[in-house]
Amino acid sequence: MAGLDFEKPIAELEKKIQDLRHFISDKKIDLSSEVKRLEDKLEHLKKDTYTNLSAWQRVQLARHPQRPYTLDYINLIMSDFIELHGDRLFSDDKAMVCGLAKLDKQKIAIIGHQKGRDTKENLKRNFGCAHPEGYRKALRVMQLAEEFGLPVIVFIDTPGAYPGIGAEERGQSQAIALNLREMISIATPIISVVIGEGGSGGALGVGVTDRIFVLENSYYSVISPEGCAAILWKDGSKAPQAAEVLKLTGDDLTELKIIDEVIPEPLGGAHRDPQKTAQKLKEALIKTLNELKAYNKDELLKLRYKKFRDIGIVA
């Protein structure tokens, strides 16, 4: 499994334990006490490392190439998934996955950014950066969900909306702005979860929801740390400092009352145990869907509107 720079001591100790086990197996020597000692040391090292992560280290984990993506979570916690394609205006954006599914027998609409695992798939998925047609497709599916009384679940995982010339020519900013306006008045429960990167308008374009969750090692920010560093210091290498200033981690966002809850991940990140992460995610989604069912449509829309009007108020 690919490791990050700050994980190198952990990776080295894991390899040492693995090599020792192979040696014991080959030589038929009892060194179980030494293995146990190293395993205890590894456990302490993991706890010390992952419970004291900096904002920048969490950004790195959010971008980990083995981190579960939207389609992974759909496969792990949902059933009967049927993907819906196209915005009925231009094309089908592969960076935005939309469709219908069941979550614990509850029929839902599902929307989410999708990245790729390798170069070929990343080119197909545009690295999770949606075009205008992606946001229009998402809105079309949300309006369809409203028509049939289906709750909507949104998985956010993007460094930002695609900023290319073609996207701008086809109305990128207008498509995102339209989603912001329309999502505030879609009369069905909507829940969003930042499962990796939550970058700028690309994230917010599908993020006007009744509840906003973030996975523990995800981030949600108005700009990427690199972009912020380039603007403030004219130096992208100052991204770690920018990450601290941006207050983009789950704890920061909870304190600022931007999100509703942080969903815990296994020690070391979601990629180390996708099944366990998915189960925690499923529990949070089912619990919240049941809570939102208690509101009628008028109450739901009033509370959603108030939620976003209250963001940014400092006592």
C-alpha positions in Angstrom: 0.0 0.0 0.0 1.4 3.4 -1.0 2.5 5.4 2.0 2.8 9.2 2.7 6.0 10.8 3.9 4.9 11.1 7.5 3.9 7.4 7.4 7.4 6.2 6.5 8.4 5.2 10.1 5.2 3.1 10.3 5.9 1.4 7.0 9.5 0.6 7.9 8.4 -1.0 11.2 5.6 -3.0 9.4 8.2 -4.3 7.0 10.5 -5.2 9.8 7.8 -7.2 11.5 6.9 -8.9 8.2 10.6 -9.8 7.5 10.9 -11.2 11.0 7.9 -13.4 10.6 9.3 -14.7 7.3 12.6 -15.4 9.1 10.8 -17.3 11.9 8.9 -19.3 9.4 12.0 -20.3 7.4 14.3 -21.0 10.3 11.7 -22.5 12.6 12.9 -20.3 15.5 10.6 -19.1 18.3 10.9 -15.3 18.4 7.3 -14.6 19.2 8.3 -12.4 22.1 10.3 -10.1 19.8 7.4 -10.0 17.3 5.0 -9.1 20.1 7.4 -6.3 21.3 7.6 -4.8 17.8 3.8 -5.1 17.3 3.2 -3.2 20.5 5.7 -0.6 19.4 3.9 -0.3 16.0 0.5 0.1 17.7 1.9 3.0 19.9 3.6 4.6 16.9 0.3 4.5 14.9 -1.7 6.0 17.7 0.9 8.7 18.3 1.0 9.5 14.5 -2.7 9.4 13.6 -4.1 11.1 16.7 -1.9 14.1 16.3 -2.2 14.8 12.5 -1.7 18.3 11.3 -4.2 19.9 8.9 -1.8 19.3 6.0 -1.4 15.6 6.9 -5.2 15.2 6.8 -5.2 16.9 3.4 -2.7 14.3 2.2 -4.8 11.5 3.6 -7.9 12.9 1.9 -6.0 12.6 -1.4 -4.6 9.1 -0.7 -4.7 7.2 -4.0 -6.2 4.1 -2.2 -8.9 6.0 -0.4 -12.5 4.7 -1.2 -14.4 6.8 -3.8 -18.1 7.2 -4.5 -18.5 4.0 -6.5 -16.7 2.1 -3.7 -19.1 3.3 -1.1 -22.1 2.6 -3.4 -20.9 -1.0 -3.8 -20.2 -1.4 0.0 -23.4 0.1 1.5 -26.0 0.3 -1.2 -27.9 -2.1 -3.4 -29.8 -2.0 -6.7 -27.8 0.9 -8.1 -28.9 2.2 -11.5 -26.7 4.9 -13.0 -28.4 7.8 -14.8 -26.4 9.6 -17.5 -26.4 12.9 -19.2 -27.6 16.5 -18.6 -30.0 16.5 -21.6 -28.0 19.5 -23.0 -24.5 18.5 -23.9 -23.1 15.2 -22.7 -22.5 12.8 -19.8 -19.8 13.9 -17.3 -17.9 10.9 -15.9 -16.6 13.0 -13.0 -20.1 13.1 -11.5 -21.8 9.8 -10.8 -25.6 10.0 -10.4 -28.3 7.3 -10.1 -30.9 5.5 -8.0 -30.2 2.9 -5.3 -31.4 1.4 -2.1 -29.9 2.1 1.3 -31.1 -0.5 3.8 -34.3 -0.9 1.8 -34.8 2.9 1.6 -35.0 4.1 -2.0 -32.7 7.0 -2.6 -31.1 9.1 -5.3 -27.3 9.1 -5.1 -24.9 11.8 -6.5 -21.1 11.9 -6.1 -17.8 13.0 -7.5 -15.7 10.1 -8.9 -11.9 10.0 -9.3 -9.8 7.3 -11.0 -7.3 4.8 -9.7 -4.9 5.1 -12.6 -4.0 7.5 -15.4 -6.5 6.1 -17.8 -9.4 6.2 -15.4 -8.4 9.6 -14.1 -8.5 11.0 -17.6 -11.9 9.4 -18.0 -13.1 10.9 -14.7 -11.2 14.1 -15.2 -9.6 13.7 -11.7 -13.0 14.2 -10.1 -13.3 17.7 -11.5 -16.8 18.1 -12.9 -17.8 20.1 -16.0 -21.0 22.1 -16.2 -22.8 19.1 -17.6 -21.9 17.2 -14.4 -23.6 19.8 -12.2 -26.6 20.0 -14.6 -26.9 16.2 -14.4 -26.8 16.3 -10.6 -29.5 18.9 -10.5 -31.6 16.9 -13.0 -31.4 13.8 -10.7 -32.2 15.9 -7.6 -35.3 17.3 -9.2 -36.2 13.8 -10.3 -35.8 12.7 -6.6 -38.0 15.5 -5.5 -40.7 14.5 -8.0 -40.8 10.9 -6.7 -40.3 11.7 -3.0 -36.8 10.2 -2.7 -34.2 11.5 -0.3 -30.8 12.5 -1.9 -27.4 11.5 -0.7 -24.3 13.3 -2.0 -20.7 12.2 -1.8 -18.3 15.1 -2.2 -14.8 14.3 -3.4 -13.2 16.9 -5.7 -10.3 19.4 -5.7 -12.7 21.8 -7.5 -14.8 22.2 -10.6 -12.9 21.9 -13.8 -11.6 25.4 -14.8 -10.8 24.7 -18.5 -11.8 26.9 -21.4 -14.5 24.4 -22.6 -16.1 24.3 -19.2 -16.1 28.1 -19.0 -17.6 28.4 -22.5 -20.4 26.0 -21.5 -21.2 28.0 -18.4 -19.4 26.5 -15.4 -20.1 29.3 -13.0 -23.7 29.6 -14.1 -24.2 25.9 -13.6 -22.9 25.9 -10.1 -24.8 29.1 -9.2 -28.0 27.5 -10.5 -27.4 24.5 -8.3 -26.9 26.7 -5.3 -30.2 28.5 -5.9 -32.2 25.4 -6.8 -30.9 23.1 -4.0 -32.1 25.4 -1.3 -35.7 24.8 -2.4 -35.7 21.1 -3.4 -38.4 19.7 -1.2 -36.9 16.4 -0.2 -34.2 15.5 2.4 -30.6 15.9 1.2 -27.5 14.8 3.0 -24.0 15.4 1.9 -20.8 13.7 3.0 -17.3 14.9 2.2 -15.5 11.6 1.7 -12.2 13.0 0.5 -11.5 16.4 -0.9 -14.1 19.2 -0.6 -12.7 21.9 -2.8 -14.2 25.3 -3.5 -17.3 25.8 -5.6 -16.8 22.3 -7.1 -17.9 20.9 -3.7 -20.5 23.5 -2.9 -22.2 23.0 -6.2 -23.7 19.8 -4.8 -23.4 20.8 -1.2 -26.4 22.8 -0.2 -28.0 20.1 2.0 -29.9 19.6 5.2 -27.0 17.8 6.8 -23.3 18.1 6.0 -20.9 15.4 7.3 -17.2 14.9 6.7 -15.1 11.8 7.1 -12.4 12.3 9.8 -9.5 12.6 7.3 -11.4 14.7 4.7 -11.2 18.4 4.2 -13.8 21.1 3.1 -12.4 24.4 2.0 -13.0 27.5 -0.1 -9.7 26.9 -1.9 -7.0 24.2 -1.9 -4.0 24.8 0.4 -1.7 25.1 -2.7 -4.0 27.7 -4.3 -4.2 29.7 -1.0 -0.4 29.6 -0.6 0.1 30.8 -4.2 -2.2 33.8 -3.6 -1.1 34.8 -0.1 2.6 34.0 -0.3 3.2 33.6 -4.0 4.7 30.2 -3.0 2.8 26.9 -3.4 5.3 25.2 -1.2 3.7 27.0 1.8 0.6 24.8 1.4 1.1 23.2 4.9 0.9 26.7 6.5 -2.1 27.5 4.3 -3.9 24.3 5.4 -3.6 25.5 9.1 -4.9 29.0 8.3 -7.9 27.7 6.2 -9.4 25.8 9.1 -10.4 23.0 6.8 -10.4 19.9 9.1 -13.5 18.3 10.6 -12.8 19.6 14.0 -12.3 23.1 12.7 -15.4 22.9 10.6 -17.5 21.6 13.5 -16.3 24.5 15.7 -17.2 27.0 13.0 -20.6 25.3 12.7 -20.2 24.7 9.0 -20.7 20.9 9.2 -22.9 18.8 11.4 -20.8 15.8 12.3 -17.4 14.2 11.8 -17.6 10.5 10.9 -14.7 8.6 12.4 -12.3 6.6 10.3 -10.1 3.6 11.2 -6.7 4.4 12.5 -4.6 5.4 9.6 -7.4 6.4 7.3 -10.4 5.0 5.4 -8.2 3.2 2.9 -6.9 0.9 5.7 -10.3 -0.5 6.3 -12.9 0.6 3.7 -15.5 -1.9 5.0 -15.4 -0.5 8.5 -15.5 3.1 7.2 -18.5 2.3 5.0 -20.4 0.8 7.9 -19.8 4.0 10.0 -21.0 6.0 7.0 -24.1 3.9 6.6 -25.0 4.1 10.2 -24.8 7.9 10.1 -26.8 8.2 6.9 -29.6 5.9 8.1 -29.9 7.7 11.4 -30.0 11.1 9.7 -32.5 10.0 7.1 -34.8 8.8 9.9 -34.4 12.2 11.7 -35.2 14.2 8.6 -38.4 12.2 7.9 -39.9 13.8 11.0 -40.1 17.2 9.1 -42.7 18.1 6.6 -41.6 19.8 3.4 -42.1 23.4 4.7 -40.2 22.7 7.9 -37.4 21.0 6.0 -36.9 24.0 3.6 -37.0 26.6 6.4 -34.4 24.7 8.4 -32.2 24.3 5.4 -32.4 28.0 4.6 -31.6 28.9 8.2 -28.7 26.5 8.3 -26.9 28.3 5.5 -27.9 31.8 6.6 -26.4 31.2 10.0 -23.0 30.1 8.6 -20.5 32.9 9.1 -22.2 34.5 12.1 -19.7 35.2 14.8 -21.0 36.0 18.3 
